[in-house]
């Protein structure tokens, strides 16, 4: 058969068309079934991560990431079925991934740190922590940064990569917390009496633990005072209130018992001051002697 001056082999053309149709149909079938299986696999993986107590944000993100990777594999398999050479496509995707990685290396570092934080949970939302010199309550943990609110209501945003490379102090990770109060008394004060007063007030506090029981020790002989340190345990919720209450009561009882809480003092000795004063006295007496 001739068409526009060209000889056309109808049998070959028909055979090629039928083969192409079968390839396209099979490629579509691969894509449809592969996407269905990918969704089922991602749903199953998401349930496993949630059961493993992984943070919901991280679980959802990892599920979407897994689905995207599976979808790329399915599309490449479908294209390969219709005769498209996927080697060049994979090379292009790899180059694009490298370029994106270099451009977003800091964000990717924060993202990787965010995965570590939500997985190992050094702190959770609501914890009172100290991170990178900042102290506050954790309000939100994202995959890029962490939001904290300080006690004076400042919003602090810390990149997650800074958190994983620095020390984190979690004050509320454990249910109980120890109050440490150091009070200085004068050297002329009765140390035994001062210790008994401090210990009595600590034991009388309604939120103080009796086990372990409060204890008072002499911790320093300073330049101006003898330092007494009280160690008493309570819950995290009552820690701040009990510390403030005890400080106020210590001041009141020490005042009533005439126990001095000294402040820094310094004695200054001037060499030759006595001789100078004598010379001044003699100089004032000389005119009177002359008049007499």
C-alpha positions in Angstrom: 0.0 0.0 0.0 1.3 3.4 -1.0 0.5 6.7 0.8 1.8 10.1 -0.4 4.4 8.3 -2.4 5.6 6.1 0.5 5.1 2.4 0.7 3.3 1.5 3.9 3.3 -2.0 5.3 -0.2 -2.2 6.8 0.5 -5.5 8.6 3.7 -4.2 10.2 2.0 -0.9 11.2 -0.9 -2.7 12.7 1.3 -5.1 14.6 3.4 -2.2 16.0 0.3 -0.2 16.9 -1.2 -3.2 18.7 2.1 -3.8 20.5 2.3 -0.1 21.5 -1.3 -0.2 22.8 -0.6 -3.2 24.9 2.6 -1.5 26.3 0.7 1.7 27.1 -2.1 -0.3 28.7 0.3 -2.4 30.7 2.2 0.8 31.8 -1.1 2.4 32.9 -1.9 -0.8 34.8 1.5 -0.7 36.5 0.9 2.9 37.5 -2.7 2.3 38.8 -1.8 -0.9 40.7 1.5 0.5 41.9 -0.1 3.7 43.3 -2.8 1.6 45.0 -0.1 -0.6 46.6 1.9 2.4 47.6 -1.0 4.0 49.4 -1.7 0.8 51.3 2.0 0.5 52.2 2.2 4.1 53.4 -0.9 3.8 55.5 0.5 0.6 57.1 3.8 2.4 57.7 2.1 5.4 59.2 0.1 3.2 61.6 3.4 1.5 62.7 5.0 4.8 63.4 2.1 6.1 65.4 2.0 2.9 67.4 5.7 3.3 68.0 4.8 6.7 69.6 6.5 8.8 66.9 5.4 12.4 66.8 2.4 12.9 64.6 4.1 15.6 62.5 7.1 13.4 61.9 5.0 10.4 61.1 2.9 12.3 58.5 5.9 13.8 56.9 7.8 10.5 56.6 4.7 8.9 55.2 4.4 11.6 52.5 8.1 11.2 51.8 7.8 7.5 51.4 4.8 7.9 49.2 6.7 10.3 46.9 9.6 7.9 46.6 7.4 5.0 45.8 5.5 7.1 43.2 8.7 8.1 41.5 9.7 4.4 41.3 6.3 3.5 39.9 6.4 6.2 37.2 9.9 5.1 36.1 8.7 1.5 35.9 5.7 2.6 33.8 7.9 4.7 31.5 10.4 1.9 31.1 7.5 -0.4 30.0 6.6 1.9 27.0 10.2 2.0 25.9 11.3 5.3 27.5 15.0 5.1 28.6 14.8 6.0 32.3 18.6 6.2 32.8 18.7 9.8 31.6 15.6 10.6 33.7 17.3 9.1 36.8 20.4 11.1 36.1 18.4 14.3 35.7 16.6 13.7 39.0 19.8 12.9 40.7 21.4 16.1 39.6 18.4 18.1 40.6 18.5 16.4 44.0 22.2 17.3 44.5 21.5 21.0 43.5 18.6 21.3 45.8 20.6 19.7 48.6 23.4 22.1 48.2 21.0 25.1 48.1 19.1 24.0 51.2 21.8 22.3 53.2 21.1 24.4 56.3 17.4 23.6 56.2 18.1 20.0 55.5 20.4 19.9 58.6 17.6 21.5 60.6 15.1 18.9 59.2 17.4 16.0 60.0 17.8 17.4 63.6 14.0 17.8 63.8 13.5 14.1 62.9 16.0 13.2 65.7 14.2 15.4 68.2 10.7 14.0 67.5 12.0 10.5 67.5 14.1 10.4 70.6 12.1 13.1 72.4 14.6 14.9 74.7 11.7 17.2 75.4 8.1 17.5 74.4 5.5 20.3 74.1 4.9 21.9 77.6 8.3 21.1 79.0 10.3 23.8 80.8 13.8 23.6 79.3 17.1 25.5 78.9 18.5 25.4 75.4 21.4 27.4 74.0 21.3 29.8 76.9 17.5 30.3 76.7 15.1 29.1 79.3 11.4 28.8 78.7 8.4 26.5 78.0 8.3 24.5 74.7 5.3 25.6 72.7 5.8 24.0 69.3 8.3 21.5 67.8 8.4 21.6 64.0 10.8 19.7 61.6 12.9 22.9 61.1 12.8 24.8 64.4 11.5 24.8 68.0 9.4 27.6 69.6 9.9 28.5 73.3 8.1 31.1 75.4 10.1 32.6 78.2 8.7 33.6 81.6 8.5 37.2 80.5 6.5 36.1 77.4 9.2 36.3 74.7 8.9 33.9 71.8 12.3 32.3 71.1 12.8 30.3 67.9 15.8 28.0 67.9 16.9 26.0 64.8 16.8 22.3 65.5 20.4 21.8 64.4 21.5 24.1 67.3 19.5 21.9 69.7 21.1 18.6 68.7 24.6 20.1 69.0 24.2 21.7 72.4 23.3 20.7 75.9 19.6 20.6 76.8 18.4 20.9 80.4 14.9 19.6 80.8 13.6 20.8 84.2 10.2 19.0 83.9 11.3 15.7 82.6 11.1 14.2 86.1 8.1 14.7 88.4 10.1 16.0 91.4 12.7 18.7 91.9 15.0 19.8 94.7 15.0 23.4 96.0 18.4 24.7 97.0 18.5 27.8 99.1 21.7 29.3 100.5 21.4 31.9 103.4 24.4 33.7 104.9 24.4 34.4 108.7 26.8 36.6 110.6 29.8 35.0 112.3 28.5 36.0 115.7 25.2 34.1 115.1 24.4 30.8 116.7 24.7 28.4 113.8 22.9 25.6 115.5 19.9 27.9 116.2 19.9 29.2 112.6 19.9 25.6 111.2 17.1 24.6 113.5 14.9 27.5 112.3 15.6 26.8 108.7 14.9 23.1 109.1 11.7 23.7 111.0 10.2 26.1 108.4 11.1 23.7 105.6 9.4 20.8 107.4 6.3 22.9 108.1 5.9 23.9 104.4 2.8 21.9 103.2 4.3 21.0 99.8 7.7 19.9 101.0 8.5 16.2 100.9 9.3 14.3 104.1 11.1 11.6 102.2 13.8 12.5 101.4 13.6 14.8 104.4 15.0 18.4 104.3 18.6 18.9 105.3 20.7 22.0 106.2 24.5 22.1 105.9 27.2 24.7 106.4 28.5 25.0 102.8 30.9 28.0 103.0 32.8 30.2 105.4 32.7 33.4 103.3 34.3 36.8 103.8 31.2 38.2 105.4 29.0 35.3 106.4 28.6 31.7 107.3 26.6 30.1 104.4 23.9 27.6 105.3 22.3 25.6 102.4 18.9 24.0 102.6 18.0 21.1 100.3 14.3 20.2 100.3 12.3 18.3 97.7 8.9 19.0 96.1 7.0 18.5 92.9 7.9 20.4 89.7 4.6 22.3 89.9 5.3 23.6 93.5 9.0 24.2 93.1 8.9 28.0 92.4 6.1 28.8 94.8 7.8 26.9 97.7 11.2 28.5 97.1 9.7 32.0 97.2 7.6 31.2 100.3 10.6 29.8 102.2 12.8 32.8 101.4 10.1 35.2 102.8 9.6 33.1 105.9 13.4 32.9 106.5 13.7 36.7 106.4 10.8 37.1 108.9 12.0 34.5 111.4 15.6 35.7 111.3 14.5 39.3 112.0 12.4 38.2 114.9 15.2 36.1 116.4 17.8 38.9 115.8 19.9 36.7 113.5 21.8 39.0 111.1 21.8 38.3 107.4 25.0 40.2 106.6 25.7 42.1 103.4 29.2 42.5 102.0 31.4 44.8 104.1 35.0 45.9 103.7 37.3 47.4 106.4 39.7 50.1 105.1 42.9 50.7 107.1 44.9 53.9 106.3 48.6 53.6 107.2 49.8 56.6 109.2 46.4 57.9 109.9 47.1 58.2 113.7 50.2 60.2 113.1 48.4 62.5 110.7 45.6 63.1 113.2 48.2 63.9 115.9 49.9 66.4 113.7 46.6 68.1 112.9 45.8 68.4 116.7 49.2 69.9 117.4 48.8 72.4 114.5 45.4 73.5 116.0 46.9 74.0 119.5 49.9 76.2 118.4 48.0 79.5 118.0 46.4 79.2 121.4 49.8 78.6 123.0 51.2 81.7 121.4 48.3 83.9 122.6 48.7 82.6 126.2 
